[in-house]
Amino acid sequence: MRGRALVGLVLWPLTTVLAFGAGYLGLSAVVTTVRLDGPGRPVDALTAPRTPTVADRAALRVDRLIERHGCWSGEAPADLAGGLPLHAVVTLPGRRPAFVDSGVGFDLWTGVRAGRLHAFCR
């Protein structure tokens, strides 16, 4: 290790280690960040739990509405043959996903109205 220097800086609760080593072929630098979860338990920054984003919460709400109301995308269920859906799960601009009357869903499907149609429902 002759000719090399190692410098470390530790901050609590975020531990940042900067290591600079001067070797025979040049200068190399390594930067590592490790967050400590509680007293001394390191958590990998890539696998640490993160706060859900607005998009994450919206997608979860869409999934719950579709499951709760027996909705579908694609072909209608066989027992609905000849009938029309009565409801839809949609996201209108600036609003959160909602279970609405099928008229709103048809407006989105045909392009009359802006928004996103996720599924039709019974």
N, C-alpha and C positions, 0 to 999 in steps of 0.2 A: 504494500500500500504506500510505498515511498513515493512522494511527489503528488499525492492525491489529497484533496480536502473534502470534507463532508460537513455541510451546514444544515441544521434542521430547525424549523420554527414550528412550535406547537401552540395552537390556540384552542381554548375550550369554549363551546362544545364542538366546534368544527375544527378538526385537526387537519392542518395543511402541512405537508412535508415537502420542502424544496431541497433537492439534493443536487449539488453541482460537483462534478468530479473532473479534474484535469488529468487526463491520461496521457499516454505516450503518443497517441495519434491525434489528439485534439481535445476539444472541450465537449462534454456531453451534459445534458440537463434532463432531469426527470421530475415531473410534478404529479403528485398524487393527492387526492382529496378523499378523506374518510370521515363520515359523520358518525358520531357516537350516539347510539340509541340507549339512553339511560347510563347508569354508572359502568363505563368501560366496555359496553357491548357494541362493537363496530357493525355498521350497516352498510352494505354495498350501495353506492349511489345509483346504480342501474336497476337494482331490484328492490330498493326501498319503497314503501308505500307512498303514493302521491295523492294529493288532493284531486278529486275528480273535477274535470273541466265542465263548463256549461254544455259542451257537445256530448261529453260522457253522460251527464245527467239526462239530457234530452234523449239520447239513444236508449238509455235504460227505461225511461218513461214510455217511449214508443213500444219497446218490447213488452212491458207490463200491460199496456192498453191492448195490444194485439192478443196477448194470452188471455187476459181477463174477459174480452168480448168475443172470442172465437173468430178472429178476423183472418183474412187470407190475402195473399198477393199472387198473381198468376191466375190460374183457372179457379172458377168458383167451385165450392163443394158440390158433389153429385146431388145431395138432397135439396139444393137450391135451384135445380134445373128449371128454367123457365121463369124463375122469380128474379127480382132485383134486390140488391143489397139495400138495407135500410140505413146503415151508418157507415162511417169511414174514420180512419185515424189519419190525421193530417197535421202538418206544421205550416201555419201561415206566417208571412214575413213579420218579424218582430214579436212573435208569440211563441209560447211553448206548445209541444205536441198535444193534441186534443182529440177526443172522441166526439164526432159531430154528425149531423144529418148527412145522408148520402148525397144530397144535392151539392154540398160543398165539395165532396170528393169528386163528383162528376165534373164540376167546374174546373177543378185542378187537372183532372184526367184529360179533358178536351182542350185545355190551355186557355179557357175563358178567364181564369183567375190565377194570380201568382201564388206560389207556395209549393209544398211537397206532399204528394199523396203517398202514404206508407202502405195502406191496406184498406180493403172494403170489409164490412162486417154485417152480421145479421141484423 
